[in-house]
């Protein structure tokens, strides 16, 4: 009974150690995964615990034995066993992924959340005692208060004709195709569908115009539309080169802007009556880049 209890206790310690390690590692990488990929793994600890027997008892021993018996030419049996174990590990991953269906979040975090997470990790790593837990615990409300990024009102693709604009019905296309690469990326990144046409959009052979909640925007496709549309809308988007007078009258995103900055992110500021604009490429200058003169 003592031996049985000893084995059970040892197995329990292994499971607890695996769960603890998985929880710490998952917590440490959570913000990075959410920031860069908008992906989280809510049941990652459970998946690691369930896969532990397969990894420890089949995959790793089979890999080691396969390497040892490789000079004798009989490593195939062990590598086949290793492959079988990997398939079972993938089965566990699919099972846990099915359990977490609907639980996976797609948070849109700002760089502030990343800085908060780095500070919390440093606090936890370098301090000892119970005070080390204060950093991660304080990071949670800090991220909830200051770490979420704002969503755009307008997105303009640089290499396609895609232009998405937010109206009362959500994001819709002012130009471009719904199945294009840029539109798919935007929909996944901001976790919302993008309609094939923006609500309330009106088009002719020169431009497409849509009125959002606090501003109106025009997608100009002919030079003849600039004189009228630049004076009537808060935003003019075009893949042509806009004339100088248009920039004096309204906010403009034209071919030069897209070529220089890539995808354009715009957010309307009602109080200031203007757009915040964030190009994907803020600057082409890098410390290692030699500028031609």
Order of alpha helices (4+ residues) and beta strands (2+ residues): alpha-alpha-alpha-alpha-alpha-alpha-beta-beta-beta-alpha-beta-beta-beta-alpha-beta-alpha-beta-alpha-beta-beta
